[in-house]
């Protein structure tokens, strides 16, 4: 005989909504698509609005591409020189996406005026136009670039306890 009780379906713990997540990506151009696909899955699970999801994917593409394209070359080993982390924090009606260089190098933000017919050079203009807020930051995990997107959502979220922080 056991004193253990099995919870009834109504007593079972409900699944808490996604609050934060991160993943490391290899510094290759095809990793930008991998990062977008990963973020799209997370935004779908979190229930972010369609417009916010589309904007977040575009802005992530710009910041990840900048990290890969402008990572300083290492004279000893060029493999993985643009590796990056993507961290996402979900809040009530807004989210924050961070892109950090895997080797803790400070991002260089160079805003230039692209020529009218140029195919490149408009990434940070897009970030500035679409993000609610964006910029550089420094954390214990190194420096990076972030953007935040805010939206109005008519449905209220249930009160939930934050998940315990383990790692980053």
Helices and strands as residue ranges (DSSP letters): E 20-25, H 30-46, H 50-69, E 84-91, E 94-101, H 123-130, E 133-139, E 142-150
